[in-house]
Amino acid sequence: MGPRSMVAAIVMSASLAHLASAFHPHTTFHSPSFHVYIEDTDAYGVMYNANYLRAYERALHTVSFKPPSYVTSFRSDGDDHDAADDNSVDLLDGGALDHAGWFVLGVADHKFKGSPPLGGEYIVEGELLERKCDEENSCLEKWKVGMRSPIENGGDDDANAKPKIYNTATLTVASPTQSGELPPQYHPNAPPFDESSGATVRSNFQPYRDEFDPTLPHRMPLRNVLNLFERARTDFLGGPDALRKMESEDNIVWVVTSVDNCELCNIGEAGWEEDSNGDVSPSLVQCLPGQSVTVKTNFVSRRGAKIFDCNQMLLVPAWDETMGEYRNRRLAQATITMMALDAEKRRPTRKIPQWFVDKINGGGCD
């Protein structure tokens, strides 16, 4: 393990320890090992960026239905012990994961540090940062989660064991009320992204039935929203052929380094594509299989296009009673940061083809 990986592991451990002493309830989880299959990887043989979120969801599901031996709580004196030894502390006790219809409402500080190898294994660990529940048993929780390699140099008691940190993120997890509704106060209210001088493009898609979650009616899970965002970025850059050509001729591959401000957002004024004086009613906008949706992408170039941000929104037409017209309403949004790597050394590179720089900065069509 290199110095950066060691520092990341130490920082994450220190962060979790600090959070354990600062928030209530003091609950963490440690998942069993998961295998990395071909279905989890992309064209470069590493875990596909949206599948990290899928892995976190699977880990939360697994630990919420496994015996309490997977759940660790912290005593007030800081000593850890199995939840089975203390029935007063429970991962599911009144929380969002106790509801069969829980879902990920938002993702922030999603950092990509590496990838578990194809055929390898990984473990997910998490810390409950905050929990809010109302009188109808609808809950909102924030989890600090991380993906790491299994201990390589011995068991968990080996003082020299140094796992590799692959990924970290903060998840906002929500559960509906007993009647199946999500209270308005639990909806994100982030404003629309400001457009930069870079290219802004719109891509249209028709989501398939399998891209929807049965427990989340008329809403696309964020992990599948990220798939649509990836399709839009790839199509604008010329498709897989153009990316393969950059790898073979320019010795460049593009990787996602972070995802931030990623959330479902489709209620009230904050739900419109642009701020306006239009209808601000709290009615939900529905998205159905086969319905046409639009991904709006605005590119923000940094460091000579070696790094660029993609501010992306998933839009669907909705009737605005106040304005008397159909307007685009936001279903979800995220900022995706990408970096160019040398295809052989897998190190950052500044040797970006001019046509690519022009395309990112030139401004496609809106």
C-alpha positions as CSV (number, residue, x, y, z in Angstrom):
1,M,0.0,0.0,0.0
2,G,1.3,3.5,-0.9
3,P,1.5,6.4,1.5
4,R,-1.7,8.0,0.1
5,S,-3.7,4.8,0.7
6,M,-2.3,4.6,4.2
7,V,-3.2,8.2,4.9
8,A,-6.7,7.6,3.5
9,A,-7.2,4.6,5.8
10,I,-6.0,6.5,8.9
11,V,-8.1,9.6,8.1
12,M,-11.2,7.4,7.6
13,S,-10.7,5.5,10.8
14,A,-10.2,8.8,12.7
15,S,-13.2,10.3,11.1
16,L,-15.4,7.4,12.1
17,A,-14.1,7.4,15.6
18,H,-14.9,11.2,15.9
19,L,-18.4,10.7,14.5
20,A,-19.0,7.9,17.0
21,S,-18.4,10.3,19.9
22,A,-20.3,13.2,18.4
23,F,-23.7,11.7,17.2
24,H,-26.5,9.6,18.6
25,P,-27.3,6.8,18.3
26,H,-23.7,5.5,18.0
27,T,-24.3,2.8,15.4
28,T,-21.9,1.4,12.8
29,F,-22.0,-1.6,10.5
30,H,-19.3,-3.9,9.0
31,S,-20.6,-5.9,6.0
32,P,-19.5,-9.4,5.0
33,S,-17.3,-9.7,1.9
34,F,-18.8,-9.1,-1.5
35,H,-17.3,-10.5,-4.8
36,V,-16.6,-8.4,-7.8
37,Y,-18.1,-9.9,-11.0
38,I,-17.9,-8.9,-14.6
39,E,-21.4,-7.3,-14.3
40,D,-19.8,-4.8,-11.8
41,T,-17.1,-3.6,-14.1
42,D,-16.7,-1.2,-17.1
43,A,-14.7,-1.3,-20.3
44,Y,-11.5,-0.6,-18.4
45,G,-12.0,-3.6,-16.1
46,V,-12.6,-1.6,-13.0
47,M,-15.8,-1.1,-11.0
48,Y,-18.3,1.1,-13.0
49,N,-18.9,4.4,-11.1
50,A,-22.6,3.9,-10.6
51,N,-22.1,0.4,-9.2
52,Y,-20.4,1.8,-6.1
53,L,-23.7,3.2,-5.1
54,R,-25.4,-0.1,-5.9
55,A,-22.8,-1.8,-3.7
56,Y,-23.6,0.5,-0.8
57,E,-27.3,-0.1,-1.2
58,R,-26.7,-3.9,-1.2
59,A,-24.5,-3.6,1.9
60,L,-27.2,-1.6,3.8
61,H,-29.8,-4.2,2.8
62,T,-27.5,-7.1,3.8
63,V,-26.6,-5.8,7.2
64,S,-30.2,-4.8,7.9
65,F,-31.3,-8.4,7.4
66,K,-28.3,-10.2,8.9
67,P,-28.0,-11.4,12.5
68,P,-26.9,-8.7,15.0
69,S,-23.3,-10.0,14.9
70,Y,-22.7,-7.7,11.9
71,V,-23.8,-4.6,13.9
72,T,-21.4,-2.9,16.2
73,S,-22.4,-0.2,18.7
74,F,-20.3,2.0,20.9
75,R,-20.6,2.3,24.7
76,S,-20.4,5.8,26.2
77,D,-16.9,4.9,27.4
78,G,-15.8,4.3,23.7
79,D,-15.4,0.5,23.9
80,D,-17.0,-1.3,21.1
81,H,-19.2,-4.4,21.6
82,D,-21.7,-6.5,19.6
83,A,-25.2,-5.2,19.5
84,A,-26.4,-8.7,20.5
85,D,-24.9,-7.9,23.9
86,D,-27.1,-4.8,24.3
87,N,-30.6,-5.0,23.0
88,S,-31.1,-1.2,23.6
89,V,-29.0,-0.4,20.6
90,D,-30.2,-1.7,17.2
91,L,-29.4,-0.7,13.6
92,L,-33.1,-1.0,12.7
93,D,-34.6,0.4,15.9
94,G,-37.1,2.9,14.6
95,G,-34.8,3.9,11.6
96,A,-35.2,4.1,7.9
97,L,-33.8,0.7,7.2
98,D,-36.6,-0.8,9.3
99,H,-39.0,0.1,6.4
100,A,-39.1,-2.2,3.4
101,G,-39.4,0.8,1.1
102,W,-36.3,2.7,2.1
103,F,-34.3,4.3,-0.7
104,V,-31.2,6.5,-1.2
105,L,-32.4,10.1,-1.5
106,G,-29.0,11.8,-1.9
107,V,-25.2,11.2,-2.3
108,A,-22.5,13.6,-1.4
109,D,-18.7,13.6,-1.1
110,H,-18.6,10.4,-3.2
111,K,-14.8,10.0,-3.7
112,F,-13.3,7.4,-6.0
113,K,-9.9,6.4,-4.7
114,G,-9.5,3.0,-6.4
115,S,-11.3,-0.1,-7.5
116,P,-11.5,-3.6,-6.1
117,P,-10.1,-6.0,-8.7
118,L,-12.3,-8.2,-11.0
119,G,-12.6,-11.5,-9.1
120,G,-11.6,-9.8,-5.9
121,E,-13.6,-8.9,-2.8
122,Y,-14.5,-5.8,-0.8
123,I,-16.1,-4.9,2.5
124,V,-18.4,-1.9,3.2
125,E,-18.3,-0.1,6.5
126,G,-20.6,2.6,7.7
127,E,-21.4,5.1,10.5
128,L,-24.8,6.5,11.2
129,L,-24.3,10.3,11.4
130,E,-27.9,11.5,11.9
131,R,-31.4,10.1,12.2
132,K,-34.7,12.1,12.1
133,C,-38.1,10.4,12.4
134,D,-41.6,11.9,12.5
135,E,-44.9,10.8,14.1
136,E,-45.8,8.7,11.0
137,N,-42.6,6.7,11.3
138,S,-41.0,8.3,8.2
139,C,-37.3,8.6,8.7
140,L,-34.4,10.4,7.2
141,E,-30.8,9.2,7.9
142,K,-27.3,10.2,6.9
143,W,-24.6,7.5,6.7
144,K,-20.9,7.8,6.2
145,V,-19.9,4.8,4.2
146,G,-16.7,3.4,2.8
147,M,-15.6,0.5,0.6
148,R,-12.3,-1.2,1.5
149,S,-10.4,-4.4,0.8
150,P,-10.5,-7.3,3.2
151,I,-7.7,-7.4,5.8
152,E,-4.7,-8.8,3.9
153,N,-2.0,-9.3,6.5
154,G,-3.9,-11.4,9.0
155,G,-7.1,-11.2,10.9
156,D,-8.9,-8.2,12.3
157,D,-6.7,-8.4,15.4
158,D,-3.5,-8.1,13.4
159,A,-2.0,-4.7,14.3
160,N,-0.1,-4.6,11.0
161,A,-3.2,-5.2,8.8
162,K,-3.7,-2.4,6.4
163,P,-6.8,-2.5,4.1
164,K,-7.0,-0.5,1.0
165,I,-9.7,2.2,0.8
166,Y,-11.5,2.1,-2.6
167,N,-14.3,4.6,-2.1
168,T,-16.1,6.8,0.4
169,A,-19.4,8.6,0.4
170,T,-22.2,10.2,2.5
171,L,-25.6,8.8,1.8
172,T,-29.0,10.2,2.7
173,V,-31.4,7.4,3.2
174,A,-35.2,7.9,3.5
175,S,-38.2,5.8,4.3
176,P,-41.9,6.7,3.5
177,T,-44.7,7.1,5.9
178,Q,-47.1,4.3,6.8
179,S,-49.3,5.5,3.9
180,G,-46.4,5.4,1.5
181,E,-45.8,9.1,1.2
182,L,-42.6,11.0,1.7
183,P,-43.1,14.2,3.8
184,P,-42.2,17.4,1.9
185,Q,-39.7,18.4,4.6
186,Y,-37.6,15.4,3.6
187,H,-37.2,16.4,0.0
188,P,-34.0,18.0,-1.2
189,N,-34.3,21.7,-2.1
190,A,-31.0,22.4,-3.8
191,P,-31.3,25.1,-6.5
192,P,-30.7,24.4,-10.2
193,F,-27.1,24.5,-11.4
194,D,-25.7,27.7,-12.8
195,E,-24.5,27.3,-16.4
196,S,-20.9,27.9,-17.2
197,S,-19.4,29.1,-20.5
198,G,-18.7,25.5,-21.4
199,A,-20.8,23.2,-23.7
200,T,-24.4,22.6,-22.7
201,V,-26.2,19.7,-24.3
202,R,-29.5,17.9,-24.0
203,S,-29.9,14.2,-24.5
204,N,-33.3,12.4,-24.7
205,F,-33.9,8.9,-23.4
206,Q,-36.8,6.5,-22.7
207,P,-36.2,4.6,-19.5
208,Y,-37.0,0.9,-19.4
209,R,-39.2,-0.8,-16.9
210,D,-36.3,-2.6,-15.3
211,E,-34.7,0.8,-14.5
212,F,-37.3,1.6,-11.9
213,D,-37.5,0.3,-8.3
214,P,-40.8,-1.4,-7.4
215,T,-40.5,0.1,-3.9
216,L,-40.1,3.6,-5.3
217,P,-43.1,4.2,-7.6
218,H,-42.7,6.7,-10.4
219,R,-39.2,7.6,-9.4
220,M,-35.8,6.3,-10.8
221,P,-33.3,5.2,-8.2
222,L,-30.2,7.4,-8.1
223,R,-28.0,4.5,-9.2
224,N,-29.9,4.3,-12.4
225,V,-30.0,8.1,-12.8
226,L,-26.2,8.0,-12.8
227,N,-26.4,5.5,-15.7
228,L,-28.5,8.0,-17.8
229,F,-25.9,10.7,-16.9
230,E,-23.1,8.5,-18.1
231,R,-24.9,7.7,-21.4
232,A,-25.4,11.5,-22.0
233,R,-21.7,12.2,-21.4
234,T,-20.5,9.4,-23.6
235,D,-22.8,10.3,-26.4
236,F,-21.7,13.9,-26.5
237,L,-18.0,12.9,-26.5
238,G,-18.5,10.7,-29.6
239,G,-19.6,7.4,-28.1
240,P,-17.5,4.4,-27.2
241,D,-15.6,4.5,-30.5
242,A,-14.3,8.0,-29.8
243,L,-13.2,7.0,-26.3
244,R,-11.5,3.9,-27.5
245,K,-9.7,6.0,-30.2
246,M,-8.5,8.4,-27.5
247,E,-7.1,5.4,-25.5
248,S,-5.3,3.8,-28.5
249,E,-4.1,7.0,-30.3
250,D,-3.8,9.6,-27.6
251,N,-3.0,7.2,-24.7
252,I,-5.8,8.7,-22.6
253,V,-8.6,7.2,-20.5
254,W,-11.2,9.1,-18.6
255,V,-12.2,8.2,-15.1
256,V,-14.8,9.5,-12.6
257,T,-13.1,10.9,-9.5
258,S,-16.1,12.2,-7.5
259,V,-19.8,12.6,-7.4
260,D,-21.4,15.4,-5.4
261,N,-24.7,17.2,-5.0
262,C,-26.4,14.0,-6.2
263,E,-30.1,13.9,-5.2
264,L,-33.7,13.3,-6.1
265,C,-35.4,16.7,-6.3
266,N,-38.9,17.0,-7.7
267,I,-41.0,19.0,-5.3
268,G,-41.9,22.7,-5.1
269,E,-40.1,25.6,-6.8
270,A,-36.8,23.9,-6.3
271,G,-38.1,21.2,-8.7
272,W,-38.2,23.3,-11.8
273,E,-35.3,23.4,-14.3
274,E,-34.8,27.1,-13.6
275,D,-35.9,29.4,-10.8
276,S,-39.2,31.2,-11.6
277,N,-42.4,32.5,-10.3
278,G,-44.2,29.4,-11.5
279,D,-46.3,26.8,-9.7
280,V,-44.8,26.0,-6.3
281,S,-47.3,23.3,-5.2
282,P,-45.8,20.3,-3.5
283,S,-47.2,17.8,-6.0
284,L,-44.8,15.1,-7.1
285,V,-43.8,14.7,-10.7
286,Q,-44.2,11.2,-12.0
287,C,-41.8,9.4,-14.3
288,L,-42.9,6.2,-16.0
289,P,-41.2,3.5,-18.1
290,G,-41.2,4.5,-21.7
291,Q,-41.8,8.2,-20.9
292,S,-39.3,10.6,-22.6
293,V,-36.9,12.2,-20.2
294,T,-34.1,14.7,-20.9
295,V,-30.6,14.8,-19.4
296,K,-29.2,18.3,-19.5
297,T,-25.4,18.4,-19.2
298,N,-23.2,21.5,-18.7
299,F,-19.4,21.0,-18.9
300,V,-17.0,23.0,-16.7
301,S,-13.4,22.7,-17.8
302,R,-10.5,23.0,-15.3
303,R,-6.8,22.7,-15.6
304,G,-6.8,22.8,-19.4
305,A,-9.5,20.2,-19.6
306,K,-7.4,17.7,-17.7
307,I,-10.3,17.8,-15.2
308,F,-13.9,18.7,-16.0
309,D,-17.1,18.8,-14.0
310,C,-20.4,17.7,-15.5
311,N,-23.4,19.4,-13.9
312,Q,-26.2,17.1,-15.0
313,M,-30.0,17.2,-14.4
314,L,-32.7,14.7,-15.2
315,L,-35.8,16.5,-16.5
316,V,-39.4,15.6,-17.3
317,P,-42.1,17.9,-18.8
318,A,-44.8,18.9,-16.2
319,W,-47.8,21.2,-16.5
320,D,-47.3,24.5,-14.7
321,E,-50.7,25.8,-13.6
322,T,-49.4,29.2,-12.8
323,M,-47.6,29.8,-16.1
324,G,-50.2,27.9,-18.2
325,E,-47.6,25.8,-20.0
326,Y,-45.5,22.7,-19.9
327,R,-42.0,23.2,-18.4
328,N,-39.2,20.9,-17.5
329,R,-39.1,19.8,-13.9
330,R,-36.1,18.3,-12.3
331,L,-36.2,14.6,-11.1
332,A,-32.6,14.4,-10.1
333,Q,-29.2,16.2,-10.4
334,A,-25.5,15.6,-9.7
335,T,-22.1,17.0,-10.3
336,I,-19.7,14.4,-11.8
337,T,-16.0,15.2,-11.9
338,M,-13.8,13.4,-14.4
339,M,-10.0,13.3,-14.9
340,A,-7.7,12.3,-17.8
341,L,-5.2,9.5,-17.0
342,D,-2.3,8.2,-19.0
343,A,-3.7,4.9,-20.3
344,E,-0.5,3.0,-19.5
345,K,0.8,4.6,-16.3
346,R,-2.7,5.3,-14.9
347,R,-1.4,8.7,-13.8
348,P,-3.0,12.1,-14.4
349,T,-2.0,13.6,-17.7
350,R,-2.3,17.1,-19.4
351,K,-1.8,15.8,-23.0
352,I,-5.4,16.4,-24.0
353,P,-6.3,16.5,-27.7
354,Q,-7.3,20.0,-28.9
355,W,-10.5,18.8,-30.5
356,F,-11.5,17.5,-27.0
357,V,-10.7,20.8,-25.3
358,D,-12.7,22.7,-28.0
359,K,-15.6,20.3,-27.6
360,I,-15.8,20.7,-23.9
361,N,-15.4,24.5,-24.0
362,G,-17.0,25.2,-27.3
363,G,-20.7,24.9,-26.3
364,G,-22.8,22.2,-28.0
365,C,-26.4,23.0,-28.5
366,D,-28.9,23.6,-25.7
